[in-house]
Structures are given as C-alpha cells and as structure tokens.
Amino acid sequence: MTTLDIDAITLHRQGAGPPLVLLHCLGVDRHFWDFADALASQFTLLSYDLPGHGQSPVPDRPYGIEDLAAQLAALLTSHGIARAHVVGISLGGLIAQQLAAARPELVDRLILVDTTPRYTDELRAMWAERAATARAAGVKAMVEGLLKIWFTPQSIAADTDGVRYVRTTLAQSSGEGYALACEALAAADLRAGASRIAARTLVVCGDDDIPSFLDAARWLAGNIKNAKLAWIAKARHASVIERPAEALALMRGFLQD
C-alpha cells in the first residue's frame, strides 16, 4: 500500500450544513462539480483535486484505489469531519465505494455515478493503452475520442458548458498524473467490498453510457444492500454534467429523503 500525502491536498469548503464530499473523475479537477454549487445552501460542499489532477502534485510512485480512499479518510479526520455524505463519479465512484466498504463509520449516504467495482478485461487492457498514450503524447491527444465517450453527439454538437469544461481540462491534464490513475483503475477489483457497504446508496448512470457501465450500475444496485438505481436519460458517461438539472434533482431528493 502507498501512503498518499494529505498535506499535498487542499480541501475546499463551501456552504453550510452536513458535509458532502464531491469526488471528480479521471483527467479533470474539482471544478467538475461546480454545477452542484446550488447544494451549498443545504450542505457543506467539500471538494479537492485528486493526486496528479488540477493543483494536486503527481505522486512519485504508483498507487491503488485503496490508497486514494485511505487518503480521503485521513483528509476527513485531519479536518475534524467524523461523518459525511459522499458522491463520486467514475474514478471518484471507485474511491467512494472503497471508503464506504473500508470505513463505513465515515460515510452517511453514498451516491455512485457512472462507475464500476471492476473494469472488464477488455477495458483493463484499454487503460494500459491510455496510460501509454498519456505518457508518450499527452492527454490532449485523446481528448476528441474521450468526448465521444463522455457526452452524446447532441451535447458535443451544441458545445455545452460541460463539453467545453471537459475539453479544456483534459487538454491541460498531466500525462503522468493521468497514466498513474489509469493504472490504478485497471488494477481495481472492489466487488468483495460491496456487501460491507452499510450506507444508504443511490447508484446513478447515464442511460446512454457504454454497456459495461450499464451492467455495473445494475450490479452495484443489486449487491449493495441499501441501494437503489436511477437513470439519467439521454446522457453518457459524464451524465451529471451533461444533464445537471436532472442530476441535482436526484442528488437533492436522495440526500434530503
């Protein structure tokens, strides 16, 4: 296990009320969740750039999802946060799963968005290819292909705020930071931990995401004992920023129920 330095992380707070941790996905930064600022009237929003993303430095050695979850647990403890709601998308969703399974006392309610407990063998091989490309040519070389996975053709054609944010942020992403995260995703297998998740859980997925994520959403909803499943219509992998109004309604309804 690799100990990831919490002193390298800046935890950003906004709002008042119960703490709500927002974990972003691969290649972007904490501003992915800017669309959720409206929740600050009811919750204390907590966000940070994952290692090797945004303003957080690139780790000097490989790490796993377990290390990222342990870092989050240490970060919460260091800031005196005994319990929080946790929301994570894709990479952030794996961190959220691991935290809820390993440290259930820290997690009140859990929202898992467009994520999986384990990638298929085909996608594990894809992560190795993406890591190699990121190191050799930079993340910028993959941006246009990634946008087609993250967003529907309609959103790309409309050049929405979400599309512009992702295009710009991916292009600026650290190649090594991206590659290390790809390798952590490829190695992850969190299936055994699903039965240890005690938090009430909402699984969210864009209904036009790739088939393996649709399958993973159903698997998570079926294997986490207090889970329910919600689909975001006409959305792909970045479902919550493709359809932010629908995402906010789901999040608010679940967290306040």
Secondary structure, 3 states (H helix, E strand, C coil): CCCCCHHHCCCEEEECCCEEEEECCCCCCHHHHHHHHHHHHCCEEEECCCCCCCCCCCCCCCCCHHHHHHHHHHHHHHCCCCCEEEEEECHHHHHHHHHHHHCHHHEEEEEEECCCCECCHHHHHHHHHHHHHHHHHCHHHHHHHHHHHHCCHHHHHHCCHHHHHHHHHHHCCCHHHHHHHHHHHHHCECHHHHHHCCCEEEEEEECCCCHHHHHHHHHHHHHCCCEEEEEECCCCCCHHHHCHHHHHHHHHHHHHC
